[in-house]
């Protein structure tokens, strides 16, 4: 255990003593992410690897990151985006990733329909059955609008960076 939390390469599997030698496996979590002890965590890029002892299979490559869809125009003020960034960091980052990259659901990739439903998702809990609880007890509608403005700003930043790199 690192002083900053659990590092992915510190997690290992155990062997059962009563397993036949050709049935034994070792399981490891490998990668980098929000639990890696980084001062500024990297996007969570990790996999559960299970190896059969004596096996010869090769690990497939990681799939390429999907391209960001063209985001909506940013219509919010700079102060609203700054407020949204602070609110996101305190409320959303632990599940949705540092700088809105990665996490359980990468919010830079929201569809237009999801963007239209954003307040209903965050405040109304319309995706509670998918694990996204309502935050109506923690956030006001104007705070949710500020978070959404920040997410639109982040999507525009990364979409512009991808366009410059020709991705």
GROMACS elastic network, one bead per residue, 0.5 to 0.9 nm:
[ bonds ]
;  ai    aj funct       b0    kb
    1     4     6  0.80874   500
    1     5     6  0.63144   500
    1     6     6  0.53032   500
    1     7     6  0.67988   500
    1    10     6  0.68795   500
    2     5     6  0.53838   500
    2     6     6  0.59635   500
    2     7     6  0.65550   500
    2    10     6  0.87334   500
    2    36     6  0.83983   500
    2    37     6  0.69588   500
    3     6     6  0.82474   500
    3    37     6  0.75048   500
    4     7     6  0.83835   500
    4    35     6  0.77272   500
    4    36     6  0.76121   500
    4    38     6  0.77585   500
    4    39     6  0.87124   500
    5    35     6  0.59021   500
    5    36     6  0.69860   500
    5    37     6  0.59283   500
    6     9     6  0.85514   500
    6    10     6  0.70163   500
    6    11     6  0.80260   500
    6    35     6  0.55860   500
    6    36     6  0.64022   500
    6    37     6  0.72963   500
    7    10     6  0.55088   500
    7    11     6  0.74675   500
    7    30     6  0.89680   500
    7    31     6  0.88077   500
    7    32     6  0.79495   500
    7    33     6  0.84559   500
    7    34     6  0.89963   500
    7    35     6  0.57582   500
    7    37     6  0.65705   500
    8    11     6  0.58572   500
    8    28     6  0.82627   500
    8    29     6  0.55604   500
    8    30     6  0.54675   500
    8    31     6  0.60790   500
    8    32     6  0.66896   500
    8    33     6  0.78913   500
    8    35     6  0.71361   500
    8    36     6  0.63599   500
    8    46     6  0.79132   500
    9    12     6  0.76857   500
    9    28     6  0.71780   500
    9    29     6  0.61150   500
    9    30     6  0.53921   500
    9    31     6  0.71771   500
    9    32     6  0.86727   500
    9    36     6  0.87350   500
   10    28     6  0.82599   500
   10    29     6  0.79485   500
   10    30     6  0.87002   500
   11    27     6  0.84918   500
   11    28     6  0.59793   500
   11    29     6  0.59519   500
   11    30     6  0.83187   500
   12    26     6  0.74212   500
   12    27     6  0.58478   500
   12    29     6  0.69536   500
   13    25     6  0.81447   500
   13    26     6  0.54151   500
   13    28     6  0.60667   500
   13    29     6  0.89319   500
   13    50     6  0.86467   500
   14    25     6  0.81162   500
   14    26     6  0.65388   500
   14    27     6  0.75065   500
   15    18     6  0.87678   500
   15    19     6  0.77785   500
   15    24     6  0.63652   500
   15    25     6  0.66252   500
   15    26     6  0.67837   500
   16    19     6  0.56424   500
   16    24     6  0.74215   500
   16    25     6  0.89293   500
   17    20     6  0.83467   500
   17    24     6  0.89626   500
   19    22     6  0.80717   500
   19    23     6  0.60199   500
   19    24     6  0.60133   500
   20    23     6  0.52917   500
   20    24     6  0.65630   500
   21    24     6  0.55201   500
   21    25     6  0.89782   500
   21    53     6  0.75562   500
   21    54     6  0.89169   500
   22    25     6  0.85349   500
   22    52     6  0.75299   500
   22    53     6  0.67924   500
   22    54     6  0.74591   500
   22    55     6  0.87572   500
   23    52     6  0.69914   500
   23    53     6  0.76560   500
   24    51     6  0.85135   500
   24    52     6  0.60212   500
   24    53     6  0.59167   500
   25    50     6  0.64989   500
   25    51     6  0.53068   500
   25    53     6  0.56460   500
   26    49     6  0.81612   500
   26    50     6  0.56479   500
   26    51     6  0.52157   500
   26    52     6  0.66122   500
   26    53     6  0.72848   500
   27    48     6  0.69895   500
   27    49     6  0.55923   500
   27    51     6  0.63098   500
   27    52     6  0.89046   500
   28    47     6  0.83989   500
   28    48     6  0.58932   500
   28    49     6  0.52304   500
   28    50     6  0.64326   500
   28    51     6  0.84449   500
   29    46     6  0.69521   500
   29    47     6  0.58075   500
   29    49     6  0.60116   500
   29    50     6  0.86689   500
   30    45     6  0.85339   500
   30    46     6  0.54265   500
   30    47     6  0.55614   500
   30    48     6  0.64349   500
   30    49     6  0.70696   500
   31    36     6  0.85480   500
   31    44     6  0.74416   500
   31    45     6  0.55321   500
   31    47     6  0.63923   500
   31    48     6  0.88408   500
   32    35     6  0.76740   500
   32    36     6  0.58921   500
   32    41     6  0.82357   500
   32    42     6  0.65979   500
   32    43     6  0.71354   500
   32    44     6  0.56269   500
   32    45     6  0.54535   500
   32    46     6  0.58709   500
   33    36     6  0.54194   500
   33    37     6  0.84904   500
   33    38     6  0.83188   500
   33    41     6  0.59863   500
   33    42     6  0.52516   500
   33    43     6  0.52938   500
   33    45     6  0.60806   500
   33    46     6  0.71413   500
   33   103     6  0.89103   500
   34    37     6  0.73301   500
   34    38     6  0.75245   500
   34    40     6  0.83389   500
   34    42     6  0.64043   500
   34    43     6  0.69074   500
   34    44     6  0.61370   500
   34    94     6  0.81037   500
   34    97     6  0.75081   500
   34    98     6  0.79193   500
   34   103     6  0.85676   500
   35    38     6  0.77180   500
   35    41     6  0.74926   500
   35    44     6  0.85515   500
   36    41     6  0.69364   500
   36    42     6  0.82244   500
   37    40     6  0.84250   500
   37    41     6  0.71922   500
   38    42     6  0.73838   500
   40    98     6  0.78008   500
   41    44     6  0.82200   500
   41    97     6  0.85969   500
   41    98     6  0.68021   500
   42    45     6  0.81782   500
   42    97     6  0.87064   500
   42    98     6  0.75462   500
   42   101     6  0.88155   500
   43    97     6  0.68222   500
   43    98     6  0.71983   500
   43   101     6  0.62344   500
   43   102     6  0.56156   500
   43   103     6  0.72629   500
   44    97     6  0.78288   500
   44   101     6  0.86690   500
   44   102     6  0.63433   500
   44   103     6  0.64630   500
   45    62     6  0.89722   500
   45   102     6  0.84599   500
   49    59     6  0.85576   500
   51    54     6  0.84435   500
   51    55     6  0.69695   500
   51    57     6  0.86967   500
   52    55     6  0.50474   500
   52    56     6  0.83859   500
   52    57     6  0.89443   500
   53    56     6  0.89069   500
   60    63     6  0.87495   500
   61    64     6  0.88706   500
   62    65     6  0.88256   500
   63    66     6  0.86562   500
   64    67     6  0.89059   500
   65    68     6  0.89073   500
   66    69     6  0.88997   500
   66   109     6  0.89775   500
   67   109     6  0.86677   500
   67   159     6  0.82168   500
   67   162     6  0.79454   500
   67   167     6  0.72849   500
   68    71     6  0.78840   500
   68   108     6  0.71513   500
   68   109     6  0.59544   500
   68   155     6  0.75600   500
   68   158     6  0.76918   500
   68   159     6  0.59109   500
   68   162     6  0.80264   500
   69   108     6  0.84205   500
   69   109     6  0.64535   500
   69   110     6  0.83327   500
   69   111     6  0.81108   500
   69   155     6  0.85797   500
   69   159     6  0.74542   500
   70   155     6  0.81701   500
   70   156     6  0.77370   500
   70   159     6  0.66825   500
   71    74     6  0.85427   500
   71   108     6  0.80427   500
   71   109     6  0.82703   500
   71   110     6  0.85075   500
   71   111     6  0.87946   500
   71   112     6  0.85242   500
   71   152     6  0.66919   500
   71   153     6  0.87563   500
   71   155     6  0.60119   500
   71   156     6  0.59188   500
   71   159     6  0.74085   500
   72    75     6  0.87948   500
   72   112     6  0.82496   500
   72   152     6  0.67920   500
   72   155     6  0.85612   500
   72   156     6  0.77703   500
   73   152     6  0.75929   500
   73   153     6  0.84823   500
   73   156     6  0.77431   500
   74    77     6  0.84726   500
   74   149     6  0.70349   500
   74   150     6  0.89634   500
   74   152     6  0.61843   500
   74   153     6  0.61670   500
   74   156     6  0.77178   500
   75   149     6  0.78211   500
   76    79     6  0.82001   500
   76    80     6  0.61685   500
   76    81     6  0.67275   500
   76   146     6  0.80619   500
   76   149     6  0.59917   500
   76   150     6  0.85995   500
   76   153     6  0.87589   500
   77    80     6  0.52228   500
   77    81     6  0.64639   500
   77    82     6  0.87638   500
   77   149     6  0.85545   500
   78    81     6  0.51452   500
   78    82     6  0.62107   500
   78    83     6  0.86340   500
   79    82     6  0.50423   500
   79    83     6  0.61244   500
   79    84     6  0.84909   500
   79   146     6  0.89553   500
   80    83     6  0.50639   500
   80    84     6  0.60471   500
   80    85     6  0.85796   500
   80   143     6  0.88207   500
   80   145     6  0.83733   500
   80   146     6  0.52821   500
   80   147     6  0.82873   500
   80   149     6  0.69497   500
   80   150     6  0.76749   500
   81    85     6  0.60941   500
   81    86     6  0.87496   500
   81   146     6  0.59700   500
   81   147     6  0.72448   500
   81   148     6  0.84178   500
   81   149     6  0.55062   500
   81   151     6  0.83713   500
   81   152     6  0.88644   500
   81   153     6  0.71969   500
   82    85     6  0.50756   500
   82    86     6  0.64808   500
   82    87     6  0.87336   500
   82   146     6  0.81061   500
   82   150     6  0.71530   500
   83    86     6  0.52975   500
   83    87     6  0.62450   500
   83    88     6  0.85453   500
   83   143     6  0.78684   500
   83   146     6  0.61902   500
   83   147     6  0.75000   500
   83   150     6  0.80425   500
   84    87     6  0.50383   500
   84    88     6  0.58690   500
   84    89     6  0.84463   500
   84   143     6  0.69022   500
   84   144     6  0.76887   500
   84   145     6  0.77174   500
   84   148     6  0.70757   500
   84   149     6  0.65496   500
   84   150     6  0.50670   500
   84   151     6  0.80304   500
   85    88     6  0.50557   500
   85    89     6  0.61297   500
   85    90     6  0.87145   500
   85    99     6  0.82935   500
   85   146     6  0.78814   500
   85   147     6  0.64573   500
   85   149     6  0.87148   500
   85   150     6  0.55989   500
   85   151     6  0.81503   500
   86    89     6  0.51201   500
   86    90     6  0.63583   500
   86    91     6  0.85893   500
   86   147     6  0.83962   500
   87    90     6  0.52135   500
   87    91     6  0.58760   500
   87    92     6  0.76331   500
   87   139     6  0.88771   500
   87   143     6  0.73427   500
   87   144     6  0.84784   500
   87   146     6  0.79465   500
   87   147     6  0.64302   500
   88    91     6  0.51815   500
   88    93     6  0.59723   500
   88    99     6  0.86648   500
   88   100     6  0.82660   500
   88   146     6  0.88862   500
   88   147     6  0.58615   500
   88   150     6  0.79604   500
   88   151     6  0.86591   500
   89    92     6  0.60122   500
   89    93     6  0.50287   500
   89    94     6  0.79445   500
   89    97     6  0.89629   500
   89    98     6  0.75784   500
   89    99     6  0.80451   500
   89   100     6  0.89821   500
   90    93     6  0.67312   500
   90    94     6  0.82727   500
   91    94     6  0.74846   500
   91    95     6  0.88444   500
   91   135     6  0.89393   500
   91   138     6  0.86331   500
   91   139     6  0.89549   500
   92    95     6  0.59455   500
   92    96     6  0.58455   500
   92    97     6  0.76760   500
   92   100     6  0.84915   500
   93    96     6  0.50257   500
   93    98     6  0.55462   500
   93    99     6  0.75465   500
   93   100     6  0.69342   500
   93   103     6  0.80150   500
   94    97     6  0.59862   500
   94    98     6  0.76657   500
   94   103     6  0.77293   500
   95   102     6  0.88377   500
   95   103     6  0.54804   500
   95   104     6  0.56203   500
   95   105     6  0.76471   500
   96    99     6  0.86645   500
   96   100     6  0.59764   500
   96   101     6  0.69664   500
   96   102     6  0.61601   500
   96   104     6  0.54986   500
   96   105     6  0.57072   500
   96   106     6  0.60249   500
   96   107     6  0.69638   500
   97   100     6  0.51309   500
   97   101     6  0.51583   500
   97   102     6  0.52084   500
   97   104     6  0.76490   500
   97   105     6  0.83960   500
   97   106     6  0.74558   500
   97   107     6  0.89756   500
   98   101     6  0.58532   500
   98   102     6  0.76972   500
   98   103     6  0.79728   500
   99   102     6  0.87350   500
   99   151     6  0.88160   500
   99   154     6  0.73960   500
  100   103     6  0.77992   500
  100   106     6  0.65366   500
  100   107     6  0.62088   500
  100   108     6  0.66532   500
  100   150     6  0.89884   500
  100   151     6  0.69029   500
  100   154     6  0.70411   500
  100   155     6  0.85028   500
  101   105     6  0.87623   500
  101   106     6  0.57335   500
  101   107     6  0.73724   500
  101   108     6  0.71149   500
  101   154     6  0.88021   500
  102   105     6  0.64351   500
  102   107     6  0.77969   500
  102   108     6  0.86110   500
  103   106     6  0.58231   500
  103   107     6  0.86779   500
  105   108     6  0.88912   500
  105   109     6  0.85190   500
  106   109     6  0.59826   500
  106   110     6  0.76914   500
  107   110     6  0.54490   500
  107   151     6  0.68538   500
  107   152     6  0.89919   500
  107   155     6  0.82032   500
  108   151     6  0.63754   500
  108   152     6  0.72540   500
  108   154     6  0.68292   500
  108   156     6  0.85408   500
  108   158     6  0.84096   500
  109   155     6  0.75622   500
  110   113     6  0.79146   500
  110   114     6  0.57548   500
  110   115     6  0.61850   500
  111   114     6  0.51417   500
  111   115     6  0.62246   500
  111   116     6  0.86657   500
  112   115     6  0.50208   500
  112   116     6  0.62265   500
  112   117     6  0.87080   500
  113   116     6  0.50989   500
  113   117     6  0.63214   500
  113   118     6  0.86270   500
  114   118     6  0.59079   500
  114   121     6  0.82983   500
  115   118     6  0.50348   500
  115   119     6  0.84535   500
  115   148     6  0.80530   500
  116   119     6  0.78063   500
  116   120     6  0.85815   500
  117   120     6  0.52139   500
  117   121     6  0.60195   500
  117   122     6  0.86531   500
  117   126     6  0.87441   500
  118   121     6  0.50890   500
  118   122     6  0.61355   500
  118   123     6  0.83148   500
  118   144     6  0.81699   500
  118   145     6  0.85758   500
  118   148     6  0.74237   500
  119   122     6  0.51766   500
  119   123     6  0.55452   500
  119   124     6  0.69035   500
  119   125     6  0.89040   500
  119   141     6  0.70929   500
  119   144     6  0.64922   500
  119   145     6  0.74585   500
  119   148     6  0.85887   500
  120   123     6  0.53865   500
  120   125     6  0.63542   500
  120   126     6  0.61402   500
  120   127     6  0.86566   500
  120   134     6  0.85825   500
  121   124     6  0.54822   500
  121   126     6  0.50470   500
  121   127     6  0.58481   500
  121   128     6  0.80822   500
  121   132     6  0.74523   500
  121   133     6  0.80724   500
  121   134     6  0.69365   500
  121   135     6  0.88778   500
  122   125     6  0.59190   500
  122   126     6  0.79984   500
  122   127     6  0.84519   500
  122   132     6  0.76048   500
  122   133     6  0.72436   500
  122   134     6  0.52884   500
  122   135     6  0.56667   500
  122   136     6  0.72664   500
  122   139     6  0.86438   500
  122   144     6  0.72990   500
  123   126     6  0.83730   500
  123   133     6  0.83981   500
  123   135     6  0.51652   500
  123   137     6  0.82685   500
  123   138     6  0.89922   500
  123   139     6  0.75379   500
  123   140     6  0.80508   500
  123   141     6  0.75414   500
  123   144     6  0.79281   500
  124   127     6  0.84703   500
  124   128     6  0.89312   500
  124   133     6  0.85993   500
  124   134     6  0.57247   500
  124   135     6  0.78744   500
  124   136     6  0.70042   500
  125   128     6  0.51800   500
  125   129     6  0.85762   500
  125   132     6  0.68401   500
  125   133     6  0.54402   500
  125   135     6  0.75712   500
  125   136     6  0.83265   500
  126   129     6  0.76856   500
  126   130     6  0.89048   500
  126   132     6  0.81185   500
  126   133     6  0.82524   500
  126   134     6  0.78310   500
  127   130     6  0.52771   500
  127   131     6  0.66902   500
  127   132     6  0.53538   500
  127   133     6  0.69915   500
  127   134     6  0.82737   500
  128   131     6  0.50518   500
  128   134     6  0.69417   500
  129   132     6  0.72617   500
  129   133     6  0.82453   500
  130   133     6  0.84942   500
  134   137     6  0.78311   500
  134   138     6  0.88955   500
  135   138     6  0.52815   500
  135   139     6  0.59179   500
  135   140     6  0.86544   500
  136   139     6  0.54601   500
  136   140     6  0.67443   500
  136   141     6  0.83579   500
  137   140     6  0.81258   500
  139   142     6  0.81414   500
  139   143     6  0.59351   500
  139   144     6  0.65418   500
  140   143     6  0.51543   500
  140   144     6  0.63363   500
  140   145     6  0.86968   500
  141   144     6  0.50799   500
  141   145     6  0.62118   500
  141   146     6  0.86841   500
  142   146     6  0.62666   500
  142   147     6  0.87495   500
  143   147     6  0.62955   500
  143   148     6  0.86234   500
  144   147     6  0.50084   500
  144   148     6  0.61469   500
  144   149     6  0.85412   500
  145   148     6  0.50075   500
  145   149     6  0.61248   500
  145   150     6  0.86622   500
  146   150     6  0.62629   500
  146   151     6  0.86853   500
  147   150     6  0.50560   500
  147   151     6  0.62677   500
  147   152     6  0.86935   500
  148   151     6  0.50131   500
  148   152     6  0.62019   500
  148   153     6  0.85747   500
  149   152     6  0.51061   500
  149   153     6  0.61751   500
  149   154     6  0.86551   500
  150   154     6  0.61532   500
  150   155     6  0.85933   500
  151   154     6  0.50114   500
  151   155     6  0.60939   500
  151   156     6  0.85314   500
  152   155     6  0.50813   500
  152   156     6  0.61411   500
  152   157     6  0.86227   500
  153   156     6  0.51209   500
  153   157     6  0.61987   500
  153   158     6  0.87780   500
  154   157     6  0.50696   500
  154   158     6  0.62730   500
  154   159     6  0.84223   500
  155   158     6  0.53506   500
  155   159     6  0.58778   500
  155   160     6  0.84019   500
  156   159     6  0.50573   500
  156   160     6  0.59351   500
  156   161     6  0.84707   500
  157   160     6  0.52817   500
  157   161     6  0.62339   500
  157   162     6  0.87434   500
  158   162     6  0.61113   500
  158   163     6  0.85540   500
  159   162     6  0.51151   500
  159   163     6  0.62256   500
  159   164     6  0.87313   500
  160   163     6  0.50515   500
  160   164     6  0.62629   500
  160   165     6  0.87121   500
  161   164     6  0.51678   500
  161   165     6  0.63202   500
  161   166     6  0.86355   500
  161   167     6  0.87723   500
  162   165     6  0.51120   500
  162   166     6  0.60830   500
  162   167     6  0.51511   500
  163   167     6  0.59478   500
  164   167     6  0.77580   500
